[in-house]
Amino acid sequence: MEHASHADRHAIVAGVVAALVGFTSSFAVVLAGLRAAGASPAQAASGLLAVTVTMAVATLVLSHRFRLPLLMAWSTPGAALLATTGTVDGGWPAAIGAFLICGLLIMATGVWPRLGALIGSIPTPVAQAMLAGIVLQLCLTPVRELVAAPGQIAPILVVWLIALRVARKWAIPLTFAAALVVIAADAVGDGGVHGPLVPHLEWTAPHFTSAAILGLALPLYVVTMAGQNVPGTAILAGYGYRVPWRSAMLTTGAGTAAGALAGGHAINLAAISSTLVITSQAHPDPGRRWTAATSAGWAYLVLALLSTALTTFVSAAPADVAGAVAGLALLGALTSSLSGAMNADHGREAAAVTFVVAASGVSFFSIGAAFWALLAGVATHLVTTRD
């Protein structure tokens, strides 16, 4: 009994750690994406609050119902897509409409299996290359900001390099902590930080435009499915857990749609961070590891209370400190997606075309590069594939 109690306490700690690592590792990416999509600081804070709460609720509901370690997360590649796409035709209300449509598409994936099969039919090199092209621009931000503001960015890069050597798993959280110290030092010299600290939601009526649907909603759905839900399902399967696909898609899709009106972009199954709650390090009993996921869900709710204060604090930075941290956080995604795109025996040409178009940032008919990259990559694949 004493051993079981100790194991359960360890599972709670593992869940809290998973939430902290997941939140601090990509908080800056989400904030940068929402601001680039046209959100004001208050609207970005609302979006961060909404997406944190919805992924917390989805984690608690699914993990408790199925007694499985089903950890949810926000769509980090989706946030990177927002940052590189920028403001779409129709502004922030059109982005809200795109978020809402993305949620409905995720729900439709749970109801209509053929839609999921359609996403699965996208060649893996093409999907990986599109993700690599999307995150590339953000990964360049630390270099650009180092030239523009070396006094603020250099200390952050030094902490990141040291953390990679001594505590790789905590590298981005420690880098984020260093960024907060830099921002605090600048704020002291400028008379402090001014802005809202109490969490609040700002509702925005959705506006639907064809450019936002094709250039944002559809790519957001694709990168969320291909970059998060599919690998998240595979990782769980590797540890012997079968994801209740229909319920997971309906829950995360409904959460995405509900959070969209407050600025939340998308939630999904966690991929990399899920390993913190599904291994024996979380709990020796595989049947009890769901308690680690529920612990992470409650920790997310606590972090949601801090989201507005963090947004206000980061927004006070004189340089794009958040963008620099976001770029460092996405280097892992860039390397893995480039590896997945170029290591395939077939389809490298299609992957290269996809990557180049996505990285170009071009906009045609007011539709962003991600849509054209996917279209160009699939077209190239169909033309160059003999079978």
N, C-alpha and C positions, 0 to 999 in steps of 0.2 A: 504493500500500500504506500509505504514511504517512497519507494522507488518510482511508483506511478505518479505520485504527487510531484516529485522532482522533475520527472519527464514532462508533465503538463506545464509546469512553470517554465521549463526550458522552451517549450513550444510557444508560450506567450511571448517570451523574449525574442525568439526567432521571428515571430510575426511583426513585432514592433521594429526590429532591425530591417526586415523586408520593406516595411512601409517607409522608414526613414531613408533607406538607400534609394528606393524607387522615386520618392518625392524629390529629394535633394539632387538626385542625378539628372533629372530632366525638367525640374521646375522652370529653369531659365529658358529651355526650349519652348515650352508651352507659352510662357509669357512673351517671348520674342515673336512667336507665331501669331498670337492674338493681336499684338500691337501692329504687326505688319499687315494683318487683314483689315485694319481700319478701326480697331477698338481704341477708345480713349483709355487713359489709365484706370478710371473707375469701371469701365466696361470690361477691361482685361482682368481686373481683380474679381469682378463678378463671374467671368468665365472660368477663371482658375478655381474659385470657390465651387461653382456648379459641377465642374468635371471631377473635382476631388470628392464631393459629397456623393455623386452618382456612382463613382467607382467603389466607394466605401459601401454604399447600400447594396450594390450588385454583388460585391464580395461576401457580405454577410448573408444575403438571401440565398445565394447559390451554394455556398459552403455549408451552411447550416441545413439546408433542405436535402442535399445529396450526400452529406457527410464526406465530402471530398475537399482537398486543398485547392479550391478554385479561386485563385487570386486574380483580381481584375486590375487594370491599369489604364491610364489615359493613352491615347494613340500618340506616341512620340514621333514616329515617322509622319503622322498626320500633322502634327504641330510644325515639323520641319517643312512640310509641304506648304503650310500657310505662310511661313516666313519667306520662302523663296517665290511663292506665287504673288504675294503682295495684295493690294486692294483690288478686288474684282469689280466689274461693271455693276453698279448699284450700291457700292460701298459696304459698310458694316451690316446693314439690314439684309443685303444679298448674301453675305457670308453666313448670317444666321439661317437664311433659307437653305443654303447648301448643307449646313450642319444637320438641319432637320431632315432633309432628303437622305443624307447619309445614314441617319438613324433608321429611317423607314426601309432603306435598302438592306441594312443589317438584319432587321426583323424579317424581311422577305426571304433572306437567306435561310433562316430557320424554318420558315413555312414551306418554301419552294426549293427542294434540293437541287433542281437543275441550275438555279442561280449560283449556288455554291460550286457546282460542277463547272460552270462557265468560268468562274474565277480560277478554279484549279486548272483549267485548260490553258491559261496564260502561261507561255513558256517561262520556266524558272529563271533562265538568264535575262529575259526581258524584264520580268518583275524586279529582279535584283538590281539590274542596271538602272531602271527608273528610280528606285530608291536611292541608289548611289548618286545619280545626277541631282536629285532633290536636295540631299543633305550636303552636297559639295559646297554650295554657296555659304552655308552657315559655318562649315568647317574652315573656310577662308577668313572668317571674321576675326579670330585671334591674331592672325598675321597682320591684317589691315589695322586693327586697333592698336597693336603693339607699335606700329609706325606712327599712328596718330596720337596716342597717349601712352608712351612707354612708362611713365611713372605709375600709372594705375594698373597696366596690364602685365608688366614684367614680374612683379611679385607673385601674381596669380599663376603665371607660367612656371615660376620656380617651384612653388608649392606643388603644382600638378606633377612636375617631373620627379620631385622627391617622393611624393606619395605613390607614384607608379612603381618606384623601387622598393619602398618599405611596406606599403599597404595598398596593393593594387585594387582590391575590392572597394576600398573607401576613397579611391583617388578623386572621383568627382565630388562626393560630399565634402571632402577636405578642401578641394578647390573652391567649392561654393562658399565654404566658411571663410576662406581667405578673401574671396570677393566681398563678403559682407564686412570684413575688417577694413578693406580698402575703401568701401563706400562710407563706412562709419567715420573713417579718418577725414575724408573729403567733406562729409556733412558737418563735422565739428567746426571745420574752418569756414563753412558757409552759413553757420548759424542754426544748424540742426535740420531735421527732416520734418516736412510739413505735408499733411495729407491724411486721409481716412485710415483708421486702424481697426475699426470694428467691422466684421464681415457683413456684407449686404449684397443683395442681388439687384441687378439692373436689367429689367425686362426690355427686350427689343422685338418689335413686330417683324416677322420675316418678310422679305421681299424676294420674289423668284424671277431670275433672269436666265436666259439660255446660256449666257457666258459663264455665270456662276455654277450652273448645273453641270455643264460639260467641263469647265476648267477647274472647278473646285470640288463639287459634290462627288462626281464620279471618280476622280483620282483619289480623293480622301477615302472613299469606300474601298478602292482597290488596294491602297497602301496599308489601310487598317486591316483588311482581310489577309493580304499576302504577307505583310510585314509583322503582324501581331497574332491574329487569330489562328492562322494555319500553323506557324511555328510553335505557338503556345500549346496547341492541341498535340503536336508531335512531341514536344518536350514532356508533357504530362503522360503521354502514352509510353514514352521511354522508361518512365518510372512505374508503369503498371496501372495508371489511372486513365479511365475512359471518360472523356468529356461528354456530358449530356448536351450534345450539339444544339438540338432544337431549343432547349430551355436557355442555354447560354447565349445563343444569338438573339432570342426574343428578349431576354433580360437586358443584355448590353445595348441592343438596338433601341429598346424602350427608354433606357437610361440616357442614351445619346440624344434621342428626340426630346426627352423631357428637359435635359440640361441645355439644349440648343437655344431655347428662347432666352436663357440667361447668359449665353455666350460660351457654353461648353462645346468643344468641337467634336470629340468622340471618345468612347471608352471601349475596352476590348479585353480579351484574355491576356494576362501578363505572360511574357515570354521569358526573358533572361531572369528577371527578378523572382519568377515563380520558383526557381531552383532553391531559393532560401527557405521555402516552406514545404517542399515535397521530398526532401532527402532525409536520411536518417539523422542528420544533424539537427533537424527540426524536432523530430520525435522518433524514438526507436520503433514504435508501432505504426505501420503504414495506415492503419485504420483510425488513428488518432491525430494524424497530421492536419486534418481539417481545422483543428483548434488553432493552429498557427496562422492559418488563413483568416479565421474570424478575428484573431488578435490584430492582424494587420488591418482589417476593416475598421475596427474601433480606433486604431492609431491614425488611420486616414481621417476620421472624423475630427480628431483632436488637431491634426495638421490643418484641416479646413478652417478652423478657427483662427489660425495664424496667417492664412493666405492673403488677406487684404493688407495686413501690416507688412508682410514680405514684399508685396507688390509696390506699396508706397515707398518702402525703403530702397528697393532696387531701382525704382524709377527716378530716385534722386541722384543717381550716379552721373557724373559729368561726361564720362565716356560710356561706350556701349559695353559695359562690364557684363551685363546679362547675356548679350550676344556672344561675347568671348567665351564665357563659361559654357554656353549652349554649343558652340563650335567644338570645344574640347570634349563635351559629353557625347557628341555624335561621331567622333573619330572612330570609335569601335564599330558603329553601324556602317560607316563608310568602308572600312577595311573588310568587314564580313560580306557586305553586299557586293563590293568589287570582286572579292574572291569567288562568290557564288556566281557572278555574271561571267567571269572570264575563265573559270576552271572547267566549264562544261566542254565535253568533247565536240558537241555540235551547237551551233547557234551563236558563235562569238560575234559574227558580223551583225546579227540582229541586236545583240547586247550592246555592241559598240555604237550603233546608230541610236539606240534608245538612250544611252548615257550621254552622248553628245547633244542630242536634242533637249533632254531634260536639263543638262547643265547650262545650256545656252541662255535659258531664261526668256526665250522669245515669246511674244504674244501675237496671235493671229486671230482676227475677228473677235478681239477682246477675250480670247480663250488662252489660258496659260500654257506654259511649256509642258507640264506633266501630261496633259491630255494628248498633245501632239507627239510626245515621246512614246507613249503607249501605242498610239496609232501607227507611228512609223516603225516601231520595233516589231509589232505583230505583222504588219505588212511585209517587212523585210524577211521575217521568219517564214511566212507563207510562200514568198517568192523563191527563197533560197533552199527550202527544204524539199528534198526529192520525194520523200514518202508523204 
